[in-house]
Amino acid sequence: MNSRKWVRLFLTTLLIGGVITLVTSFIFKFDSYAEVFQPFQLFELVGLLLFFSGLGFIFSIISQMGFFAYLTLNQFGKGIFRSFWFPVQLFLIAFTLFDLVYFRYAAAEDSSVWPFLWTALVFLILCAIVSYVKAKETNMKAFIPAMFFMVVVTTIEWVPALRAQGSDYVWLMIIPLFICNAYQLILLHRLTNTNEKSV
């Protein structure tokens, strides 16, 4: 990938992160916007818009750091584990999903396990859809590496919000992270003009 394509990937992912976070903030941080409209406060509204856009840019950069870190990790994994790299990735995917349910449930007080279970299940389905698109456009052997990236790396990037109090920032962060990761994953082979066997 030449520098022009890398800059294109960086800027478009940055823009997607900012826009998606801003749009998502209207849903999950509606109370913050309601306060500046009663009565209408222009400077406070502009400040909110800049804050959530900037937050989206940060989420986008986290996503891009995770993506390029995984590209490096994937090469090391194939070199060290060789034919065992696929089962290692499967194990880590399963462990991450278990962690996403059990440890969040254990940390919650007087809460049912079902919300955490449904969250992990929907997350898994969406990751599988993105991975299938990647594999269909490149090679079916790319499905597991794509799943590893979408499930494990996205969850690692999501950890700061998962540790925060309240669910608003959990959703405010995961939606742009997921979309940015999916965008980079799907766009990579188009920029490099290759049908690589892995991510």
FENTA-V987393 format. One record per residue. N is the residue number from 1. RES is the residue in one small letter. PHI is phi in whole degrees, 0 to 359 (none if undefined). NEAR is the number of other ideal C-beta (glycine too) atoms within 10 Angstrom. D_FIRST is the distance of its C-alpha to the first C-alpha in Angstrom with 2 decimals. Layout:
n;res;phi;near;d_first
N;RES;PHI;NEAR;D_FIRST
N;RES;PHI;NEAR;D_FIRST
//
This chain:
n;res;phi;near;d_first
1;m;none;12;0.00
2;n;277;9;3.80
3;s;296;7;6.74
4;r;296;9;8.21
5;k;291;15;6.26
6;w;295;12;6.63
7;v;297;10;10.11
8;r;298;14;10.79
9;l;297;19;10.27
10;f;297;14;12.37
11;l;290;11;15.00
12;t;292;15;15.56
13;t;293;23;15.92
14;l;298;19;18.18
15;l;295;14;20.21
16;i;299;20;20.64
17;g;301;26;21.86
18;g;294;20;24.30
19;v;293;15;25.69
20;i;296;21;26.15
21;t;295;27;27.84
22;l;297;19;30.04
23;v;296;13;31.11
24;t;297;22;31.71
25;s;295;21;33.81
26;f;295;12;36.26
27;i;271;11;37.06
28;f;270;18;37.12
29;k;238;17;38.28
30;f;300;11;40.63
31;d;300;8;43.47
32;s;295;16;41.70
33;y;287;16;41.41
34;a;299;9;44.97
35;e;295;13;46.33
36;v;276;17;45.05
37;f;260;10;46.61
38;q;229;8;50.03
39;p;280;6;50.80
40;f;292;8;47.82
41;q;231;13;46.09
42;l;298;8;43.47
43;f;294;8;42.10
44;e;294;14;41.86
45;l;294;15;40.00
46;v;299;11;37.48
47;g;298;12;37.14
48;l;296;19;36.48
49;l;298;14;33.84
50;l;293;11;32.05
51;f;297;15;32.50
52;f;287;21;31.04
53;s;294;16;28.12
54;g;298;13;27.41
55;l;298;20;27.84
56;g;296;28;25.26
57;f;298;17;22.74
58;i;296;15;23.57
59;f;301;29;23.17
60;s;295;28;19.72
61;i;294;15;18.70
62;i;300;20;20.39
63;s;299;26;18.47
64;q;290;18;15.04
65;m;296;12;16.39
66;g;296;22;17.65
67;f;295;22;14.51
68;f;288;13;12.50
69;a;295;13;15.84
70;y;292;22;16.20
71;l;302;15;12.96
72;t;290;9;14.53
73;l;300;15;17.95
74;n;298;17;17.17
75;q;292;11;16.30
76;f;296;10;19.47
77;g;298;20;21.46
78;k;293;16;20.80
79;g;285;9;21.67
80;i;276;10;24.77
81;f;271;13;26.20
82;r;53;9;25.00
83;s;290;7;26.89
84;f;273;12;28.23
85;w;296;19;24.93
86;f;297;17;25.54
87;p;296;11;29.08
88;v;297;13;28.06
89;q;295;21;25.65
90;l;300;13;28.48
91;f;298;11;30.90
92;l;293;14;28.78
93;i;298;20;28.29
94;a;297;11;32.08
95;f;295;11;32.90
96;t;297;20;30.76
97;l;295;19;32.50
98;f;298;11;35.83
99;d;298;14;35.12
100;l;298;21;34.20
101;v;268;19;37.64
102;y;293;14;40.04
103;f;289;12;39.25
104;r;292;19;38.94
105;y;293;15;42.22
106;a;294;10;43.86
107;a;280;11;42.95
108;a;279;12;44.32
109;e;257;4;48.05
110;d;52;4;50.24
111;s;235;12;47.37
112;s;278;9;46.94
113;v;284;13;44.21
114;w;299;10;43.51
115;p;302;14;41.32
116;f;289;19;38.99
117;l;293;16;39.12
118;w;294;11;38.34
119;t;300;17;35.45
120;a;295;20;33.87
121;l;293;13;34.65
122;v;296;10;33.14
123;f;301;20;30.04
124;l;298;17;29.79
125;i;297;9;30.30
126;l;296;15;27.61
127;c;297;24;25.11
128;a;295;15;26.25
129;i;296;12;25.76
130;v;298;21;22.12
131;s;294;23;21.55
132;y;294;15;23.43
133;v;299;15;21.34
134;k;299;26;18.14
135;a;294;18;20.05
136;k;294;11;21.54
137;e;277;12;18.33
138;t;239;21;16.80
139;n;207;14;19.43
140;m;297;11;22.51
141;k;290;13;21.73
142;a;279;22;18.98
143;f;297;19;21.89
144;i;293;19;23.07
145;p;301;25;19.81
146;a;295;24;19.16
147;m;298;22;22.78
148;f;301;26;22.46
149;f;297;28;19.69
150;m;293;26;21.58
151;v;274;24;24.96
152;v;287;21;24.75
153;v;293;22;21.94
154;t;298;23;23.11
155;t;295;20;26.65
156;i;299;13;25.89
157;e;295;22;24.33
158;w;278;20;27.46
159;v;307;10;29.94
160;p;304;12;30.91
161;a;287;18;32.13
162;l;294;17;33.80
163;r;274;11;35.81
164;a;285;13;36.86
165;q;280;7;40.24
166;g;91;9;40.36
167;s;265;13;38.20
168;d;297;18;36.99
169;y;285;17;34.09
170;v;300;19;33.26
171;w;281;14;32.52
172;l;297;24;31.23
173;m;268;25;28.41
174;i;292;20;27.62
175;i;296;18;27.17
176;p;295;27;24.31
177;l;300;25;22.75
178;f;298;20;22.95
179;i;294;21;21.64
180;c;297;28;18.65
181;n;295;24;17.82
182;a;297;23;18.45
183;y;298;20;16.31
184;q;295;25;13.16
185;l;297;22;14.09
186;i;286;15;14.74
187;l;279;15;11.82
188;l;306;19;9.06
189;h;291;17;9.85
190;r;286;11;10.33
191;l;286;15;6.96
192;t;272;12;5.62
193;n;57;8;9.11
194;t;229;11;10.53
195;n;250;10;13.81
196;e;297;14;13.38
197;k;279;13;16.76
198;s;225;22;15.98
199;v;299;24;14.07
//
